[in-house]
Amino acid sequence: MTKLLKTKEACELLGVCPNTLKRYDRNGISVRIGRAVRYDSEALIAAVKGEQQAAGVKEENNA
């Protein structure tokens, strides 16, 4: 089972602010437990890699 992180922990792991984390959450990487929001650590890392790959493709197309 993957580790579920609090918002602050997830932000520290990725080095991003909470708003960026919310943008990544469009991919459905958060888990809601009552009012608490937790993030799947493996899904977070995959989301970041996906964002970086998408940005790389955009940069290559603009070159």
N, C-alpha and C positions, 0 to 999 in steps of 0.2 A: 504494500500500500504506500502511496506517495505521501509526503509530508504536506500538511496544509499550513500555510503561512498567514499571519495577520497582515493587514495592509502595510503597516510600518516595516515589518520584516521583509515583505516582498519588495518594497521600494528600496530597502537597503541592499538586498541581494542583487537587484538589477541596476542600482544606481540611478533611479528615475524618481520623478515626483509622482504624487498620487494621481494627478490628471493624466499623465502618460500611462499609468497602470490602468486607469479606467478605459483608455483607448484600446489597450491590449485586451481588455475584458470583452470587447465586442465579439471576440472569438469564443466566448463562453468558458473562460478559464476560472471563473470564480464559483464558489459554492456558498450558498446562503444557509446559515444555521440560525433560525429565528431572525434576529436583527443583525447578527454578526456576519461579516463577509470574510471568507477565507479563500486563499489562492492555492491551487495545486502547483507545487514547485516545478514538476516536470512539464506541465502545460505552459507555465510562464516562460521557461527556457525555450521551448519550442516556438512560442509566439514571438519572442524576441528574434530568434533566428529567422522566422518567416518575415518579420518586418525588415530585417537587415537585407535579406535576399531580395525583397520587393524593391527596396531603396536602391540596391545595386543594379537591378535591371533597369530602373528609371534612369540612373546616372549613365549607364552604358548606351541607352537609347538616345540620350541627349548629346552624347559625344560625337 
